[in-house]
Amino acid sequence: MKKYCIALLGVLFLVACKNNSFDILKFHWLVGKWQGQKDSIHFFKEWSMEKNYNLSGKGGACQFTDTLFAEKIKIEMRND
């Protein structure tokens, strides 16, 4: 009986680990323009969905007329 319980737990563990798939569509809510401000610093992000369902975007921070940083960002599905 003990062997069957251990075997069953092992099978359940393997099945549970296999179901940890990544779903890129869970990030769809990011699509659009996002803005924020802290004191005199203005933050922004803009996300768009590509044809292959990956997300790409740009972001940055400005203070008055100066750009503090700018970035290109991407969330993609890979089979590495």
C-alpha positions, 0 to 999 in steps of 0.5 A: 500500500505504501508503494502505491501511495508513493507512486501516486504522489510521484505521478501527481508531482510530474503532472503538476510540474508539466502544467506550468506553461507560459501563456503570453496572452496573460500579458495582454492587459499591458497593451496601451499607454501608461503614465505616472508622475513622481514629483517633477519626473514623468514616467511613461510606457507604451505597449503593443501586441505584435502579430506573433502575440509577443509584446513590444514597447517603449518607455522612459522618464522625463523631467521638465524638458530633459529625458532621464532615460529611454528604453525599448522593451519586449515580452516574448515567448521563446523555446530556449 
